Structures are given as structure tokens and as C-alpha cells.
Amino acid sequence: MTNLKMVLMKKGMSGKKLAELAGVSRSTVYKYMSNNRSLSEKVAVKFASVLGVAPAELLGLVDPT
């Protein structure tokens, strides 16, 4: 399971909602969630801002809280 998916589960947020709030397509979010696409720092910062977590959590640099 990706860190993005774990954080979404803990926050009770769907990939669809994250896509809406971050201004990206649902397919883009689901590609990151399924590890079909590597999360860049730029995207991690955008998602982290929406989710209220540190970008490092999404990038796997620290354990998700």
C-alpha cells in the first residue's frame, strides 16, 4: 500500500475528493495510489497541503502519522 493511500484512509478521504481539492484528474490520483506513477515533490507538496500532512510522509521519507 502506498503512503498516499494510507494517509487517505486515515483522513477518511477518497481519491476522487483529493483530485477535486488538488485540481487534478481522478485518474492521476489513482495512478499515484496504485504506484503506477511515482509521486514527484511538486505533486507531493500539493497533495500534502490538501491532506494536512508533511510532503515527506507522502514521499515515504518518514512514516505516515
QUIDAKA-V427319 format. One record per run of one state. SS is the DSSP state (~ for helix, > for strand, _ for the rest). FROM is the first residue (numbers start at 1). LEN is the number of residues. If there is no record, write none. Layout:
SS:FROM:LEN
SS:FROM:LEN
//
This chain:
_:1:2
~:3:9
_:12:3
~:15:8
_:23:3
~:26:8
_:34:7
~:41:11
_:52:3
~:55:5
_:60:6
//
